[in-house]
Amino acid sequence: MAKEFNASNFDAEVLNAQKPVLIDFWAPWCGPCKAIAPALEELAETMKETITIGKVNVDDCPDIAGRYGIMSIPTLLIFRNGAVINQIVGALSKKDLQDRITAALKN
């Protein structure tokens, strides 16, 4: 299950995480965000040994979205050791998401 990140847990669970973290910047009113949510939930379970997958609601956490220059949603950022190592913008299929995540983690 994807985690919810917010101002109170972002630094500890994302920037100081022991393993890579993918964050889905989303909003409840965003159609493409809703479209990729089931795929991300499945990947959160199947890839849990490799990467933590979570979400940031841009309406609830505009400061976090602003910090990373999120201009459109869904935007997915992959963090390793507190730094962004990859960005995916827009809705992709589960296979494409998994392929992009796997490729990013190889670098």
C-alpha positions, 0 to 999 in steps of 0.5 A: 500500500502506498504511503501518504507523505506530508510536511510532518513525515516527508524529511524522515521518510523520504529524504532520510530513507534507507532505500529509494522512494517514489512519490506520486504528486497527485490531487483527488480531482485529477483524472490521470492521477486516479487512472494510475493509482491502482498500478501504483498500489500494485507496484507498492506491493510487488516492489516493496523490497526495492523501493517505497512508493507513496503519495503527496496530495498537492492540495494539502502540501503545496509547500512540498510540491513547490519545493520540487517545482511540480507544475503538472500532475501526476508527476512522479519523483524517484529519490535516492539518498535524499536527491531526485534521481528521476522524474516521470510526468503523466499517466503511464501503464503499469508496465511502463511505470515498472520499466521506468522505475527499474531503469532509474534504480539501475543508475 
